[in-house]
Amino acid sequence: MTTPPLAGVATDPLLAWRARFPSVEGVLHFASHTLGAMPAEAEAAVAEYLNLWATRSVRAWEERWMRVPAELALAVEQLVQAEPGSVSLHPNVTVAQAVALSCLEFAPERNRVVCTAEDFPSVLYLYEGLERRGAEIVRVPARDGRRIEEADLVAAIDERTALVAVSHVLFRSAQLLDLSPVLARARAVGAVSMVDAYQSVGIVDVDVRALSPDFLTGGSIKWLCGGPGTGYLYVSPRVHGRLHPAITGWFAHESPFAFDAGPQRLHAGERRFWNGTPCIPAYCAARPGFAIAAEMGGEALREKSLRLTGRLLSLADEHGLTVVSPREEARRGGTVCLDVPNAERVCARLLSEDVLLDFRPGVGIRLAPHHYTRDDEVDEVMRRVHRAVEAER
Ligand SMILES: Cc1ncc(COP(=O)(O)O)c(C=O)c1O
């Protein structure tokens, strides 16, 4: 693979938004798979929230705060082409998935949960907990090099499957799964499907109407540049009205301010999967990053990610570095993993030099360009990685 010539700033349309992320100046920011850069507007949004709290007190709910969740959910819906009112907000993906799981039964004959050994540990712990509710967990193992084969997932799904819960992009290896045959198999046997799209939305063009999962979850910290505090749950309109979450609360009631002691009468629309008081400050912080990604659109984000990860791969070859994340475009998430010698020390050295990246045991150092990355920064980061590897030998 030969590295293409540097693309000028003028030919990269997504760089038009870069000025809204001043924190990427003066560093080499290649860590968006773990913590996306902060947009300047996040500070103003949180300051506005605090100011309203101080100056408007209880009136802030009516005047502003009650509209915040809907605005953030709308940005998610735009980004993943979801139907209006299909997305609810939660503090993180683990809670969003717990709400979805609380809608399901795991009764004999159909009690299996099919997932993979490479899903994110937090959700694997949740599935493990379902054993107490009668579930049997089937973890599809990775083949060589942590690669999950879709055919293995398809083969694991049958009439005993209650739920298929899989990642879209695997967090450790950045492998993008082709979920179409997997979700088609789930539908064919009558199983519910749930996709953890945390590592795909914002970097892969996700269209929930085409992918057609029953549930899809994602969050704010990484590619959407929203900071900690927001997870989201998409529920397909196919199943929305039929589901009764056991994890619920007063904001999911059709009329929360009636303070009705029950039985719970679930809201028919977008609040059905809510529970307690929404996390307003986190949603204020998240909104600018989400809105920017929605303005850019999934197609442009994917196109740029493929171009820059392709550049990283070809420079890794030029520098003689070992790539352990997938190379094929159809298999590639937003991150390139390099299994360099003494990877943890290399990572620490680079962090001390303001090269922002991370390290994970088993896959080495992980680098992620994003919509704010310039081509010349990709070249510079690979020079710096090469130098750090030589220094730590
Ligand atoms: C694929 C994936 N799922 C889930 C999580 C974490 O979810 P939570 O928002 O519950 O912390 C991560 C975070 O690193 C992840 O990469």
The ligand as a Gaussian input file, in Angstrom:
#p B3LYP/6-31G(d) Opt

LIG

0 1
 C      -18.640000      -1.139000      22.856000
 C      -18.774000      -0.511000      24.213000
 N      -19.879000      -0.728000      24.942000
 C      -20.046000      -0.172000      26.162000
 C      -19.070000       0.619000      26.711000
 C      -19.246000       1.229000      28.092000
 O      -20.515000       1.560000      28.355000
 P      -20.955000       2.495000      29.579000
 O      -21.575000       3.689000      28.920000
 O      -21.949000       1.686000      30.321000
 O      -19.767000       2.837000      30.392000
 C      -17.919000       0.878000      25.994000
 C      -16.912000       1.778000      26.607000
 O      -15.777000       1.741000      26.516000
 C      -17.749000       0.289000      24.723000
 O      -16.637000       0.496000      24.003000

